[in-house]
Amino acid sequence: MRLPKTTARGVCAVADLRERSVIDPSSRCWVWQGGRTNGKAAMWAFDHARGEKRVMPGPLAVWNIAHGAAPLPGWLVFAGCGNLCCVNPAHMRDARDRAAYGAFVRRAGWLCGKHLEQKAASLAKARAAKGIRDTPPDVVEKVRQLEGISAYKVAQHLGIRRNVVYDIRHGRTFRISDGGAR
């Protein structure tokens, strides 16, 4: 005897999207934890344009779930935040053609890096909310000046962890070009 299924297969509601995602505190993106195609979110959901369930790209599936209808014929749906795995319905945008999509990308600053300043500020807020303190710039400078001394001795002398010294010296945490701590 088969038991009746209590849940529908695939993603049916916005609550399902949220359950299967991890929320990024800095960008408020819902990072999809399910299947991906070419690095982009892909999910099994109802396609209102075709009238059937199928595997769709993340933004198109989210649009169908959130609006209960397909986008206008010929229109493109994309994540306005630029994150390929974002499934937050508030981040979904539509464009009538590729030219309109390109104009949005240029305005958002994805191509020229303007969005990176906003992302860095958001990440700093997220680190502060988690209680993570940045290493002061003067300590970073002292680590760089004490290059010939072992990382263990430098860490003891400055009162920081040894892995912080390694990260600073190898440029993983504090890039020499930024001139300051992140």
C-alpha positions in Angstrom: 0.0 0.0 0.0 1.4 3.4 -1.0 1.1 6.3 1.4 -0.2 9.6 0.0 2.5 12.3 -0.4 2.1 15.2 2.0 4.3 17.6 0.0 4.4 18.4 -3.6 7.5 17.7 -5.6 9.5 20.8 -6.6 9.3 24.3 -5.4 5.7 25.6 -5.0 5.8 28.6 -2.8 8.1 31.4 -1.6 8.3 29.6 1.7 9.9 26.7 -0.1 12.5 29.0 -1.7 13.4 30.4 1.7 13.7 27.0 3.3 16.1 25.8 0.7 18.3 28.9 0.7 20.8 30.5 3.0 20.3 34.2 3.6 23.4 36.3 3.1 23.3 39.0 5.9 25.2 41.6 3.9 23.3 41.5 0.6 20.0 40.0 1.8 20.3 37.5 -1.1 18.7 34.1 -0.7 21.6 31.9 -1.9 20.0 28.7 -3.4 21.3 25.5 -1.9 19.7 23.2 -4.5 20.6 22.2 -8.0 22.6 24.4 -10.3 23.2 24.6 -14.0 26.4 26.4 -15.2 26.7 28.0 -11.7 23.2 29.4 -11.8 20.2 28.3 -9.7 18.0 25.7 -11.4 14.8 24.3 -9.9 11.7 22.1 -10.6 8.7 24.4 -10.6 5.5 25.2 -12.4 5.9 27.1 -15.6 2.8 29.2 -16.2 3.7 29.9 -19.8 3.8 26.2 -20.7 1.3 25.0 -18.1 3.5 22.2 -16.8 6.2 21.6 -14.2 9.7 21.5 -15.5 13.3 22.4 -14.6 13.8 26.2 -15.1 16.5 28.7 -14.5 16.3 30.2 -11.0 15.1 33.7 -11.8 12.3 32.5 -14.1 11.1 29.9 -11.6 11.1 32.5 -8.8 9.2 34.9 -11.0 6.5 32.2 -11.7 6.3 31.3 -8.0 6.2 34.8 -6.7 3.8 36.3 -9.2 1.7 33.3 -10.0 2.1 34.1 -13.7 4.7 33.9 -16.4 6.6 37.1 -17.4 5.4 38.8 -20.5 6.2 36.9 -23.8 9.8 37.8 -24.8 10.7 39.5 -21.6 13.9 38.4 -19.7 13.9 37.8 -16.0 17.2 38.2 -13.9 18.4 38.8 -10.4 18.9 42.5 -10.0 21.6 42.0 -7.3 23.9 40.3 -9.8 24.2 37.1 -7.7 23.6 34.1 -10.0 22.4 31.9 -7.2 20.0 34.5 -5.6 16.3 33.4 -5.4 15.0 36.3 -3.3 11.8 37.4 -5.1 12.5 41.0 -4.1 15.7 41.0 -6.2 14.0 39.7 -9.4 13.8 42.2 -12.3 12.4 41.9 -15.8 13.6 43.5 -19.0 11.9 43.7 -22.4 15.1 42.7 -24.3 18.8 42.3 -23.9 19.4 46.0 -24.5 17.3 46.9 -21.5 19.1 44.2 -19.4 22.4 45.7 -20.5 21.3 49.2 -19.5 20.3 47.9 -16.1 23.7 46.2 -15.7 25.5 49.5 -16.6 23.4 51.5 -14.2 23.9 49.0 -11.4 27.7 49.3 -11.9 28.5 45.6 -12.3 30.8 46.2 -15.2 32.8 49.1 -13.7 33.0 47.9 -10.1 30.9 50.6 -8.4 28.9 47.9 -6.7 32.0 46.6 -4.9 32.2 49.7 -2.7 28.6 49.1 -1.6 29.3 45.4 -1.0 32.4 46.2 1.1 30.4 48.5 3.3 27.7 45.9 3.7 30.2 43.2 4.5 31.7 45.5 7.2 28.3 45.9 8.7 27.8 42.2 8.7 31.1 41.5 10.4 30.3 44.1 13.0 26.9 42.5 13.6 28.6 39.2 14.2 31.1 40.7 16.6 34.1 40.3 14.3 36.6 43.1 14.8 39.0 44.2 12.0 42.7 44.3 12.7 43.7 47.9 13.2 45.9 49.3 10.3 48.8 50.2 12.7 49.0 46.5 13.7 49.0 45.4 10.1 51.8 47.9 9.3 53.8 46.5 12.3 53.4 42.9 11.0 54.7 44.0 7.6 57.7 45.8 9.2 58.7 42.7 11.2 59.1 40.6 8.1 62.3 38.7 9.1 60.9 37.5 12.5 58.9 34.3 12.9 55.1 34.5 12.8 54.9 33.0 16.2 57.1 35.7 17.8 55.3 38.5 16.0 51.9 37.2 17.1 53.1 37.0 20.7 54.6 40.4 20.6 51.5 42.1 19.1 48.9 40.0 21.0 47.2 38.6 17.9 46.8 35.1 16.5 49.5 33.5 14.4 47.1 32.8 11.4 46.4 36.6 11.3 50.1 37.2 10.8 50.3 34.6 8.0 47.2 36.0 6.3 48.7 39.5 6.4 52.1 38.4 5.1 50.6 36.4 2.3 48.1 39.0 1.2 45.0 36.9 1.9 43.4 39.3 4.3 45.1 42.7 3.8 46.1 43.5 0.3 49.1 45.8 0.1 47.4 47.9 -2.6 44.4 48.9 -0.4 46.6 50.8 2.1 44.4 49.7 5.0 42.6 47.0 6.9 39.4 45.4 5.6 
